[in-house]
């Protein structure tokens, strides 16, 4: 595999190519290829997660001196959640370079997103080890902190349920209520379909592997509908 394509894309040329190879090696690939000779990326993911948190925290601390600790924590969480990291990984086409087992390659979209997010953190860990903190922080600023203006503008750093409640209490003087509409699948892998209502008015719905996750998705759906100009 030609790693130079990825290196050009992320503007980082590795001195130790094996570090980059390790960052892109999923545990499942080693299970199928025991003679691979390179460790899987979970240790680099652990390191990259810490580097990412430090770089984002440092930037937010300096950029928003008037924001309280709780709000900075929420903004940081919104920046480094697995969905954002997976999206950014796709933008640099990281998925084309990850070494996966055949089974993992056929997995669900959500599982693939988690693998992508973890590989993105592993890549940060590898950059840190190969180039030290400044280069890793520069990579994070370019690829992750660039999402900050949109997150601040749309207030997506706020918990969707809290944000929806804030808007509806202000507009309608009522609190949104959530109701399970349907449960699908076996007990060990149940999917909940939850609706959110403003009084008796149906406002949105969402699915999740827990009631809480489904409620969050329902709140997101309702917020999306509220954003439409005629509402």
Rosetta blueprint (number, residue, H / E / L):
1 X L
2 X L
3 X H
4 X H
5 X H
6 X H
7 X H
8 X H
9 X H
10 X H
11 X L
12 X L
13 X L
14 X L
15 X L
16 X L
17 X H
18 X H
19 X H
20 X H
21 X H
22 X H
23 X H
24 X L
25 X E
26 X L
27 X H
28 X H
29 X H
30 X H
31 X H
32 X H
33 X L
34 X L
35 X L
36 X L
37 X L
38 X L
39 X L
40 X L
41 X L
42 X H
43 X H
44 X H
45 X H
46 X H
47 X H
48 X H
49 X H
50 X H
51 X H
52 X H
53 X H
54 X H
55 X H
56 X H
57 X H
58 X H
59 X H
60 X H
61 X H
62 X H
63 X H
64 X L
65 X L
66 X L
67 X L
68 X L
69 X H
70 X H
71 X H
72 X H
73 X H
74 X H
75 X H
76 X H
77 X H
78 X H
79 X H
80 X H
81 X L
82 X H
83 X H
84 X H
85 X H
86 X H
87 X H
88 X H
89 X H
90 X H
91 X H
92 X L
93 X L
94 X H
95 X H
96 X H
97 X L
98 X L
99 X E
100 X L
101 X L
102 X H
103 X H
104 X H
105 X H
106 X L
107 X L
108 X L
109 X H
110 X H
111 X H
112 X H
113 X H
114 X H
115 X H
116 X H
117 X H
118 X H
119 X H
120 X H
121 X H
122 X H
123 X H
124 X H
125 X H
126 X H
127 X H
128 X H
129 X H
130 X H
131 X H
132 X L
133 X H
134 X H
135 X H
136 X H
137 X H
138 X H
139 X H
140 X H
141 X H
142 X H
143 X H
144 X L
145 X H
146 X H
147 X H
148 X H
149 X H
150 X H
151 X H
152 X H
153 X H
154 X H
155 X L
156 X L
157 X L
158 X L
159 X L
160 X H
161 X H
162 X H
163 X H
164 X H
165 X H
166 X H
167 X H
168 X H
169 X H
170 X H
171 X H
172 X H
173 X L
174 X L
175 X L
176 X L
177 X E
178 X E
179 X E
180 X E
181 X E
182 X E
183 X E
184 X E
185 X L
186 X L
187 X H
188 X H
189 X H
190 X L
191 X E
192 X E
193 X E
194 X E
195 X E
196 X E
197 X E
198 X E
199 X L
200 X L
201 X E
202 X E
203 X E
204 X E
205 X E
206 X E
207 X E
208 X E
209 X L
210 X L
211 X H
212 X H
213 X H
214 X H
215 X H
216 X H
217 X H
218 X H
219 X H
220 X H
221 X H
222 X H
223 X H
224 X H
225 X H
226 X H
227 X L
228 X L
229 X L
230 X L
231 X L
